Amino acid sequence: MSGIALRPYQAAAIAAVEAALAEGVRRQVVSLPTGAGKTVTAVALARRRGGRALWLAHRDELLAQAAETFRRLWPEAVVGRVQAGEDGWEAPVVVASVPTLVAGGGRRLRRWAPDAFATVIADEAHHALGAGQRAILEYLRPDLLLGLTATPFRGDKLSLAQVFDRVTYHYGVQDAIRDGWLCDLRAYRVAGHADLDAVGTTAGDFAEGALARAVNTPERNRLVVDAYLQYAAGRKALVFAADVRHALDLAQAFRQAGMAAEAAHGGLPMEERRRLREAFREGAVPVVANAMLWTEGFDEPSIGAVVLARPTKSLVLYSQMVGRGLRPHPGKPDCVLVDVADNTRRHRIVSVADLFGLRRLPRGGETVGERLAAEARVSAEAEAWLARVAGGRVRAEAVADLFETIADGGAPWIDWRDVAADAAEILASPWLARPRYARRMAAPDGPATEAQAARLASFGWPEAEARRLPKWLAAWALDRHREALEARAEARVRAWAGLLGLTPEEVRRAIQEELWQLAPATERQHWALRRYRTPEGVLAAVSRGEAAMLLDVARGRPVGRFSGRPEAGPPTPPTHSKEA
């Protein structure tokens, strides 16, 4: 591809997309890790395909990055931007804001014919179920719809499956670390003192002034310094602050602890910025507190530690901050991440688990690579148990999928705060909830009912947040949670069917046709399953229907024999049984 030097995995991703498109797969996902060049890959593909292209994103910084990459890698293309006051919708290449396209009843979106673009690229595709982006993707009919994500995992897989046909190419963090494109990340999470519930939200992230007032205290700044000394002492560190005052105060706190430290911020004269960069690069100033100056477009591979002294709700910002330390450098075995997490129930703060698609946060000092390897591994004990239960019907390649699917028990995968963010988007553009809710929206409406608030509370909503919703929007939120649960239940059906060699219909009938089947497994079922040395993690996760199915399989009975008989089960265990 003339003029574009692609890394091997980027070229492989493009080849995989083209091969799938030749098979007729038009709605695809490419998954590359943070720092691996998703934007370059997608722009190179769009240029190779030719024709009109549309890039969709929620965040201003993603649109700016995409526009710059198009101009750099495809200089002959004219790039227009559709966002707020900018309206270059007739350009051959368009980068467009999702909120702008859905505002005003989707007026700007509907100026395009559904087939106006040869290629549509949806950045942050793991949010494809968001009301705005989903409305756009359902309207447009390009030759190729390409979703980009760094984290197609667990619940995201469910949402992706409702919008896209296939994850065509995946290149994981472990692959990038192994191949030398990224260094590993050794993560530590530190409990902060600030209460963030009263901090408001602006443009999808914490309001800067209120956040700075909450986190910029002498006690918390000292905590940041102590955490650095405990986990990253001696490493060149970039510390991310909430605002300029916070950066200055953090630098002072580091100096009081005996370290050379300075603050980087937009108020510095250009000559002073260059001097500080050089001092940091050479190690004369090993700690720099940064106030949104060196967040993107700053590459210093020798950074050995990233300290997040400012929490964020933005995966994009989190990715940019962590990404400053991911470039490999001679003599740098890994990068230490110190993440200061404060108290909040109202806000969903991004973590390293969100960034890399982990089921659980790394334990103190565990690297991301180690955590990913642990989560991908199925214990020998678990495999032996499955062989005992299902005999020769077990397909080994399905084992990991099953354990991933049931790993967190029956908890809903969708976070209430994600649903609340979508609800706020719908309030700004009510047409996004139509046509299903049109009649409810037109009728006189009041606040959420007692029953709605109680049901939303069962999905994690604080009652005060639930009661703020209009009745029709509370109904929408409940439907969103129900859809998520149904998708999750269907994922469990597919996992069990693939593992045990059964049809999905057989499994569905056995584990979710009756209400009693959806309840947690009983103690009597646990006792019976322990006779087959069932791992405790599985016992804690399976439903009553799943336990009955496993017992049927283990005993050589037809699956679903006890369907509709919730009282059926193994005999009462003996009082002094060693296996009880």
C-alpha positions as CSV (number, residue, x, y, z in Angstrom):
1,M,0.0,0.0,0.0
2,S,2.0,3.0,-1.3
3,G,3.0,5.6,1.2
4,I,1.7,3.7,4.3
5,A,4.1,1.5,6.3
6,L,1.9,-0.9,8.2
7,R,2.9,-3.3,11.0
8,P,2.4,-7.0,10.2
9,Y,-0.7,-7.3,12.4
10,Q,-2.2,-4.2,10.8
11,A,-1.7,-5.6,7.3
12,A,-3.2,-9.0,8.6
13,A,-6.2,-7.1,9.9
14,I,-6.9,-5.5,6.6
15,A,-6.5,-8.8,4.8
16,A,-8.9,-10.5,7.2
17,V,-11.5,-7.8,6.6
18,E,-11.2,-8.1,2.9
19,A,-11.5,-11.9,3.0
20,A,-14.6,-11.7,5.1
21,L,-16.1,-9.1,2.9
22,A,-15.6,-11.4,-0.1
23,E,-17.6,-14.0,1.8
24,G,-20.5,-11.4,2.2
25,V,-19.8,-10.4,5.8
26,R,-20.5,-6.7,5.7
27,R,-20.7,-5.7,9.4
28,Q,-17.3,-6.6,10.9
29,V,-15.3,-5.8,14.0
30,V,-11.5,-5.4,14.3
31,S,-10.0,-5.6,17.8
32,L,-6.5,-4.2,18.4
33,P,-5.2,-3.2,21.8
34,T,-4.6,0.3,23.1
35,G,-1.5,1.8,21.5
36,A,-1.5,-0.7,18.6
37,G,-2.8,1.8,15.9
38,K,-6.5,1.0,15.3
39,T,-7.0,4.4,13.6
40,V,-4.1,3.9,11.2
41,T,-5.3,0.4,10.3
42,A,-8.9,1.6,9.6
43,V,-7.8,4.7,7.6
44,A,-5.4,2.5,5.5
45,L,-8.3,0.2,4.8
46,A,-10.6,3.0,3.8
47,R,-8.0,4.4,1.4
48,R,-7.4,1.0,-0.1
49,R,-11.2,0.5,-0.7
50,G,-11.8,4.0,-2.1
51,G,-15.2,5.6,-2.3
52,R,-16.9,7.8,0.4
53,A,-16.0,7.0,4.0
54,L,-17.6,8.0,7.3
55,W,-15.9,7.9,10.7
56,L,-18.2,7.9,13.7
57,A,-17.1,8.8,17.3
58,H,-18.5,10.3,20.5
59,R,-15.4,12.2,21.6
60,D,-13.9,15.3,20.2
61,E,-10.4,14.0,20.6
62,L,-11.2,10.8,18.6
63,L,-12.6,12.9,15.8
64,A,-9.6,15.2,15.7
65,Q,-7.2,12.1,15.7
66,A,-9.2,10.5,12.9
67,A,-9.2,13.6,10.7
68,E,-5.5,14.1,11.2
69,T,-4.7,10.5,10.3
70,F,-6.9,10.7,7.2
71,R,-5.0,13.8,6.0
72,R,-1.6,12.2,6.8
73,L,-2.2,8.8,5.2
74,W,-4.7,9.8,2.5
75,P,-3.6,13.3,1.5
76,E,-5.6,13.4,-1.7
77,A,-8.8,12.9,0.2
78,V,-10.9,16.0,1.2
79,V,-11.9,15.6,4.9
80,G,-15.1,17.2,6.3
81,R,-16.2,17.3,9.9
82,V,-19.8,17.2,11.2
83,Q,-19.8,18.4,14.8
84,A,-21.7,21.3,16.4
85,G,-21.0,24.3,14.2
86,E,-18.9,22.4,11.6
87,D,-20.9,20.8,8.8
88,G,-18.7,19.4,6.1
89,W,-21.3,16.6,5.3
90,E,-20.8,16.7,1.6
91,A,-17.0,15.9,1.7
92,P,-15.8,12.5,0.3
93,V,-14.4,11.6,3.8
94,V,-16.4,12.7,6.8
95,V,-15.6,12.5,10.5
96,A,-18.8,12.9,12.5
97,S,-19.9,13.3,16.1
98,V,-22.6,10.7,17.1
99,P,-24.4,13.3,19.4
100,T,-24.4,15.8,16.6
101,L,-25.9,13.3,14.1
102,V,-28.7,12.3,16.4
103,A,-29.6,15.8,17.7
104,G,-32.7,17.4,16.3
105,G,-34.4,14.2,15.4
106,G,-31.5,13.0,13.4
107,R,-31.8,15.8,10.8
108,R,-28.1,15.8,9.9
109,L,-28.0,12.0,9.7
110,R,-30.9,11.7,7.3
111,R,-29.4,14.1,4.7
112,W,-27.4,11.1,3.6
113,A,-29.0,8.3,1.8
114,P,-28.5,5.0,3.7
115,D,-26.1,3.8,1.1
116,A,-24.2,7.1,0.7
117,F,-20.9,5.6,2.0
118,A,-18.8,2.7,0.8
119,T,-17.2,2.4,4.3
120,V,-18.5,3.4,7.7
121,I,-16.1,3.1,10.6
122,A,-17.5,3.1,14.1
123,D,-14.9,3.9,16.7
124,E,-15.5,2.6,20.3
125,A,-17.6,-0.1,18.8
126,H,-17.9,-1.8,22.2
127,H,-20.5,0.9,22.9
128,A,-22.5,-0.1,19.9
129,L,-25.7,-0.6,21.9
130,G,-25.7,3.0,23.0
131,A,-28.9,4.6,21.8
132,G,-27.3,7.2,19.5
133,Q,-24.7,5.1,17.8
134,R,-27.1,2.2,17.4
135,A,-29.7,4.4,15.7
136,I,-27.1,5.6,13.2
137,L,-25.8,2.1,12.5
138,E,-29.4,0.8,11.9
139,Y,-30.0,3.7,9.5
140,L,-26.9,3.4,7.4
141,R,-26.3,0.6,4.8
142,P,-22.7,0.8,3.7
143,D,-20.8,-1.8,1.7
144,L,-18.7,-2.3,4.8
145,L,-19.5,-1.3,8.4
146,L,-16.3,-1.7,10.4
147,G,-16.3,-1.5,14.2
148,L,-13.1,-0.7,16.1
149,T,-12.5,-1.7,19.7
150,A,-9.7,-2.6,22.1
151,T,-12.0,-4.6,24.4
152,P,-14.4,-7.0,22.7
153,F,-15.0,-9.0,25.9
154,R,-17.8,-10.5,28.0
155,G,-20.8,-8.1,28.0
156,D,-19.3,-6.3,25.0
157,K,-19.4,-9.5,23.0
158,L,-23.1,-9.6,23.6
159,S,-23.7,-6.0,22.5
160,L,-21.4,-6.4,19.5
161,A,-23.3,-9.5,18.4
162,Q,-26.5,-7.5,18.2
163,V,-25.0,-5.0,15.8
164,F,-22.1,-6.7,14.0
165,D,-21.9,-10.1,12.3
166,R,-18.3,-11.1,13.2
167,V,-15.2,-10.2,15.0
168,T,-13.0,-10.6,11.9
169,Y,-9.6,-10.0,13.4
170,H,-8.3,-9.9,17.0
171,Y,-4.7,-9.0,18.0
172,G,-4.5,-9.0,21.8
173,V,-2.4,-7.3,24.4
174,Q,-0.4,-10.4,25.1
175,D,0.4,-10.7,21.3
176,A,1.6,-7.1,21.2
177,I,3.7,-7.5,24.3
178,R,5.2,-10.8,23.0
179,D,6.0,-9.2,19.6
180,G,7.6,-6.2,21.2
181,W,5.1,-3.5,20.1
182,L,4.0,-2.8,23.6
183,C,5.6,-3.3,27.0
184,D,3.8,-5.0,29.9
185,L,2.0,-3.0,32.5
186,R,2.4,-3.8,36.2
187,A,-0.7,-2.4,37.9
188,Y,-1.4,-1.1,41.4
189,R,-4.7,0.3,42.6
190,V,-4.7,2.7,45.6
191,A,-7.7,3.7,47.5
192,G,-8.1,7.5,47.5
193,H,-9.8,9.7,50.1
194,A,-12.0,11.9,47.9
195,D,-15.8,11.5,47.6
196,L,-16.8,12.0,43.9
197,D,-20.5,11.5,44.1
198,A,-21.1,15.3,44.2
199,V,-18.9,16.0,41.2
200,G,-20.9,16.7,38.1
201,T,-20.4,15.5,34.5
202,T,-19.5,17.6,31.5
203,A,-19.1,16.1,28.0
204,G,-19.0,12.6,29.4
205,D,-16.3,13.1,32.0
206,F,-16.0,14.8,35.4
207,A,-16.4,18.5,35.5
208,E,-12.8,19.7,35.7
209,G,-13.2,22.4,38.4
210,A,-15.4,20.3,40.8
211,L,-13.1,17.3,40.3
212,A,-10.0,19.4,41.1
213,R,-11.6,20.7,44.3
214,A,-12.4,17.1,45.4
215,V,-9.0,15.6,44.7
216,N,-6.6,18.4,45.3
217,T,-6.1,18.1,49.1
218,P,-2.8,17.8,51.0
219,E,-3.7,14.4,52.4
220,R,-4.6,12.9,49.0
221,N,-1.5,14.5,47.3
222,R,0.7,12.9,50.0
223,L,-1.0,9.6,49.3
224,V,-0.1,9.9,45.6
225,V,3.6,10.6,46.6
226,D,3.6,7.7,49.0
227,A,2.1,5.3,46.4
228,Y,4.8,6.3,43.9
229,L,7.5,5.7,46.5
230,Q,6.0,2.3,47.5
231,Y,5.5,0.9,44.0
232,A,7.6,2.9,41.5
233,A,10.5,4.5,43.3
234,G,13.3,5.5,41.1
235,R,11.3,5.2,37.9
236,K,10.8,8.1,35.5
237,A,7.1,9.0,36.2
238,L,4.4,11.0,34.5
239,V,1.7,12.0,37.0
240,F,-1.7,13.0,35.6
241,A,-3.5,15.8,37.5
242,A,-7.0,17.2,37.4
243,D,-6.0,20.8,36.6
244,V,-3.1,23.3,36.6
245,R,-3.3,24.0,40.4
246,H,-3.4,20.3,41.1
247,A,-0.3,19.7,39.0
248,L,1.5,22.5,40.7
249,D,0.6,21.2,44.2
250,L,1.5,17.6,43.3
251,A,4.9,18.7,42.0
252,Q,5.4,20.6,45.3
253,A,4.4,17.4,47.3
254,F,7.0,15.4,45.4
255,R,9.7,18.0,46.0
256,Q,8.8,18.0,49.7
257,A,9.5,14.3,49.7
258,G,13.0,14.9,48.3
259,M,12.5,14.4,44.5
260,A,13.1,16.7,41.6
261,A,9.6,17.3,40.2
262,E,8.0,20.0,38.1
263,A,4.5,20.7,36.6
264,A,3.7,20.6,32.8
265,H,0.7,22.7,31.8
266,G,-0.6,25.0,29.0
267,G,0.5,28.2,30.8
268,L,4.2,27.4,30.4
269,P,6.0,29.5,27.6
270,M,7.0,27.4,24.7
271,E,10.7,27.7,25.6
272,E,10.0,26.4,29.1
273,R,8.0,23.5,27.7
274,R,11.0,22.5,25.5
275,R,13.4,22.8,28.5
276,L,11.2,20.6,30.7
277,R,10.8,18.0,28.0
278,E,14.6,17.8,27.6
279,A,15.1,17.6,31.4
280,F,12.5,14.9,31.7
281,R,14.0,12.9,28.8
282,E,17.5,13.1,30.3
283,G,16.3,12.2,33.8
284,A,17.3,15.5,35.4
285,V,13.6,15.9,36.4
286,P,12.4,12.3,36.9
287,V,8.8,13.2,38.0
288,V,6.5,15.5,36.0
289,A,2.9,16.3,37.1
290,N,0.9,16.9,33.9
291,A,-2.2,19.0,33.5
292,M,-3.6,17.9,30.1
293,L,-0.5,19.1,28.2
294,W,1.4,15.8,27.7
295,T,-1.7,13.6,27.5
296,E,-1.6,12.9,23.7
297,G,1.0,13.5,21.0
298,F,3.8,13.1,23.6
299,D,6.1,10.1,23.1
300,E,8.8,9.4,25.6
301,P,9.5,5.6,25.6
302,S,11.7,5.8,28.7
303,I,8.7,6.6,31.0
304,G,8.7,3.8,33.5
305,A,5.7,4.7,35.6
306,V,2.3,6.4,35.0
307,V,0.5,7.7,38.1
308,L,-3.2,8.5,37.7
309,A,-3.9,11.1,40.3
310,R,-7.1,12.2,38.5
311,P,-9.9,9.7,38.0
312,T,-11.8,9.7,34.8
313,K,-15.1,8.4,33.3
314,S,-13.6,8.5,29.8
315,L,-12.1,5.4,28.3
316,V,-10.4,7.5,25.7
317,L,-8.7,9.7,28.2
318,Y,-7.7,6.7,30.3
319,S,-6.2,5.1,27.3
320,Q,-4.2,8.2,26.4
321,M,-2.9,8.5,29.9
322,V,-1.9,4.9,30.3
323,G,-0.6,4.8,26.7
324,R,2.2,7.3,27.6
325,G,4.0,4.4,29.3
326,L,3.3,1.5,26.9
327,R,6.1,2.1,24.4
328,P,9.0,-0.3,24.8
329,H,12.5,1.0,25.7
330,P,15.9,-0.7,26.2
331,G,16.3,-1.7,29.8
332,K,12.6,-1.2,30.6
333,P,11.0,-4.5,31.6
334,D,7.6,-3.1,32.1
335,C,5.7,0.1,33.1
336,V,4.2,0.5,36.5
337,L,0.7,1.9,36.7
338,V,-0.4,3.5,40.0
339,D,-4.1,4.2,39.8
340,V,-5.6,6.3,42.6
341,A,-9.3,5.3,42.8
342,D,-11.6,7.4,45.0
343,N,-15.0,6.7,46.5
344,T,-18.2,6.9,44.3
345,R,-21.3,5.0,43.7
346,R,-22.9,7.4,41.3
347,H,-20.1,7.5,38.7
348,R,-18.4,4.6,36.8
349,I,-14.7,5.3,36.9
350,V,-12.6,3.7,34.2
351,S,-10.0,1.2,35.3
352,V,-7.3,-0.9,33.8
353,A,-9.8,-3.8,33.6
354,D,-12.0,-1.8,31.3
355,L,-9.0,-0.8,29.1
356,F,-7.7,-4.3,28.5
357,G,-10.8,-6.4,28.8
358,L,-10.0,-8.1,32.1
359,R,-12.7,-9.8,34.1
360,R,-11.0,-8.7,37.3
361,L,-8.5,-6.0,38.3
362,P,-4.9,-7.2,38.5
363,R,-3.9,-8.1,42.0
364,G,-1.3,-5.8,43.5
365,G,1.8,-5.9,41.3
366,E,0.4,-8.4,38.8
367,T,1.0,-7.4,35.2
368,V,-1.7,-7.1,32.6
369,G,-0.1,-9.9,30.7
370,E,-0.2,-12.2,33.7
371,R,-3.8,-11.3,34.5
372,L,-4.8,-12.1,30.9
373,A,-3.0,-15.4,31.0
374,A,-4.6,-16.4,34.2
375,E,-8.1,-15.5,32.9
376,A,-7.5,-17.5,29.7
377,R,-6.4,-20.6,31.6
378,V,-8.8,-23.3,32.6
379,S,-7.4,-25.4,35.5
380,A,-6.6,-29.0,35.0
381,E,-9.0,-29.8,37.8
382,A,-11.8,-28.1,35.8
383,E,-11.0,-30.0,32.6
384,A,-10.9,-33.3,34.5
385,W,-14.3,-32.5,36.1
386,L,-15.8,-31.8,32.7
387,A,-14.4,-35.1,31.3
388,R,-15.9,-37.0,34.2
389,V,-19.3,-35.3,33.9
390,A,-19.7,-35.4,30.1
391,G,-17.4,-38.1,29.0
392,G,-16.3,-38.0,25.4
393,R,-18.8,-35.3,24.5
394,V,-16.7,-32.5,25.9
395,R,-15.1,-30.2,23.2
396,A,-11.9,-28.9,24.7
397,E,-11.9,-25.7,22.7
398,A,-15.3,-24.8,24.2
399,V,-14.1,-25.1,27.9
400,A,-12.6,-21.7,28.2
401,D,-15.7,-20.0,26.7
402,L,-18.0,-21.8,29.1
403,F,-15.9,-20.8,32.2
404,E,-15.7,-17.2,30.9
405,T,-19.4,-17.1,30.4
406,I,-20.4,-18.4,33.9
407,A,-17.4,-16.8,35.7
408,D,-19.3,-14.0,37.4
409,G,-22.4,-16.0,38.3
410,G,-25.8,-14.6,37.5
411,A,-25.0,-10.9,37.9
412,P,-26.2,-8.6,35.0
413,W,-23.3,-7.6,32.9
414,I,-24.6,-4.2,32.0
415,D,-23.7,-1.4,34.4
416,W,-26.6,0.8,35.5
417,R,-24.5,3.9,34.9
418,D,-24.1,3.0,31.2
419,V,-27.9,2.7,31.0
420,A,-28.2,6.1,32.8
421,A,-25.8,7.7,30.3
422,D,-27.9,6.4,27.4
423,A,-31.1,7.7,29.1
424,A,-29.6,11.1,29.3
425,E,-28.8,10.9,25.6
426,I,-32.4,10.0,24.9
427,L,-33.7,12.9,27.0
428,A,-31.7,15.2,24.7
429,S,-33.0,13.4,21.6
430,P,-36.3,11.6,22.5
431,W,-36.7,10.2,19.0
432,L,-34.0,7.7,19.8
433,A,-36.5,5.8,21.9
434,R,-39.1,5.6,19.1
435,P,-41.1,3.9,17.8
436,R,-41.6,1.5,20.6
437,Y,-42.1,4.2,23.2
438,A,-43.9,6.8,21.1
439,R,-47.3,6.2,22.7
440,R,-46.0,6.4,26.2
441,M,-43.9,9.5,25.4
442,A,-47.0,11.3,24.0
443,A,-49.2,10.5,27.0
444,P,-49.2,12.6,30.2
445,D,-46.3,11.3,32.2
446,G,-44.9,11.6,35.7
447,P,-41.9,10.3,37.5
448,A,-41.0,6.6,37.7
449,T,-43.4,4.5,39.7
450,E,-42.6,2.8,42.9
451,A,-42.5,-0.6,41.1
452,Q,-40.2,0.8,38.4
453,A,-37.8,2.3,41.0
454,A,-37.7,-0.9,43.0
455,R,-37.0,-3.0,39.9
456,L,-34.3,-0.6,38.7
457,A,-32.8,-0.8,42.2
458,S,-32.4,-4.5,41.7
459,F,-30.2,-3.8,38.8
460,G,-28.0,-1.5,40.9
461,W,-29.6,1.9,40.4
462,P,-29.7,4.1,43.5
463,E,-33.4,4.9,44.2
464,A,-32.8,8.6,43.9
465,E,-31.4,8.2,40.4
466,A,-34.2,5.9,39.3
467,R,-36.9,8.3,40.6
468,R,-35.4,11.1,38.5
469,L,-36.5,9.3,35.3
470,P,-39.8,10.0,33.6
471,K,-42.1,6.9,33.7
472,W,-41.7,6.2,30.0
473,L,-37.9,6.4,30.2
474,A,-37.8,4.2,33.3
475,A,-39.7,1.6,31.1
476,W,-37.0,2.0,28.4
477,A,-34.2,1.5,31.0
478,L,-35.9,-1.7,32.4
479,D,-36.2,-3.0,28.8
480,R,-32.6,-2.4,28.3
481,H,-31.7,-4.4,31.4
482,R,-34.0,-7.2,30.4
483,E,-32.5,-7.3,26.9
484,A,-29.1,-7.6,28.4
485,L,-30.2,-10.4,30.7
486,E,-31.7,-12.3,27.8
487,A,-28.6,-11.9,25.7
488,R,-26.5,-13.1,28.6
489,A,-28.8,-16.1,29.1
490,E,-28.5,-17.0,25.4
491,A,-24.7,-16.8,25.6
492,R,-24.9,-19.4,28.4
493,V,-27.1,-21.6,26.3
494,R,-24.6,-21.5,23.4
495,A,-21.7,-22.1,25.7
496,W,-23.3,-25.2,27.3
497,A,-24.5,-26.5,24.0
498,G,-21.0,-26.3,22.4
499,L,-19.4,-27.8,25.4
500,L,-21.7,-30.8,25.9
501,G,-22.5,-31.5,22.2
502,L,-26.2,-30.7,22.7
503,T,-28.4,-28.5,20.5
504,P,-29.2,-25.0,21.8
505,E,-32.9,-26.0,21.9
506,E,-32.1,-28.9,24.2
507,V,-30.1,-26.7,26.5
508,R,-32.6,-23.9,26.4
509,R,-35.4,-26.3,27.4
510,A,-33.3,-27.7,30.2
511,I,-32.1,-24.5,31.8
512,Q,-34.4,-21.6,31.2
513,E,-37.9,-22.7,30.0
514,E,-39.4,-22.5,33.5
515,L,-38.9,-19.8,36.1
516,W,-37.6,-22.3,38.7
517,Q,-34.7,-23.2,36.4
518,L,-33.4,-19.6,36.6
519,A,-33.0,-19.6,40.4
520,P,-29.6,-20.4,42.0
521,A,-28.8,-24.1,42.4
522,T,-30.0,-25.7,45.6
523,E,-27.8,-27.1,48.4
524,R,-29.0,-30.6,47.5
525,Q,-27.9,-30.0,43.9
526,H,-24.5,-28.7,45.2
527,W,-24.1,-31.8,47.3
528,A,-24.9,-34.1,44.4
529,L,-22.5,-32.2,42.0
530,R,-19.7,-32.4,44.6
531,R,-19.8,-36.2,44.2
532,Y,-18.5,-35.5,40.7
533,R,-15.8,-33.2,42.1
534,T,-17.4,-30.1,40.6
535,P,-15.2,-27.0,41.2
536,E,-16.6,-24.6,43.8
537,G,-16.5,-21.8,41.4
538,V,-18.9,-23.6,39.1
539,L,-21.2,-24.5,42.0
540,A,-21.5,-20.9,43.0
541,A,-22.3,-19.8,39.4
542,V,-24.7,-22.4,38.0
543,S,-28.5,-22.0,38.1
544,R,-30.9,-24.7,39.3
545,G,-31.7,-25.6,35.6
546,E,-28.0,-25.8,34.8
547,A,-27.3,-28.0,37.8
548,A,-30.2,-30.3,36.9
549,M,-28.8,-30.5,33.3
550,L,-25.3,-31.4,34.5
551,L,-26.7,-34.1,36.8
552,D,-28.7,-35.6,33.9
553,V,-25.6,-35.6,31.7
554,A,-23.4,-37.1,34.5
555,R,-26.0,-39.9,35.1
556,G,-26.5,-40.7,31.5
557,R,-30.1,-39.5,31.5
558,P,-31.8,-37.5,28.7
559,V,-31.3,-33.8,29.3
560,G,-34.3,-32.1,30.6
561,R,-35.9,-35.2,32.1
562,F,-36.8,-33.2,35.3
563,S,-38.0,-30.1,33.5
564,G,-41.1,-28.7,35.2
565,R,-40.5,-30.7,38.4
566,P,-38.6,-28.2,40.6
567,E,-38.9,-30.6,43.6
568,A,-36.9,-33.3,41.8
569,G,-33.3,-33.7,42.7
570,P,-30.8,-35.9,44.4
571,P,-31.6,-37.6,47.7
572,T,-31.1,-35.8,51.0
573,P,-27.4,-36.2,51.9
574,P,-26.5,-38.4,54.9
575,T,-25.9,-36.5,58.1
576,H,-22.2,-37.5,58.4
577,S,-21.2,-37.8,54.8
578,K,-17.7,-36.7,54.2
579,E,-18.7,-35.2,50.8
580,A,-21.6,-33.1,52.2
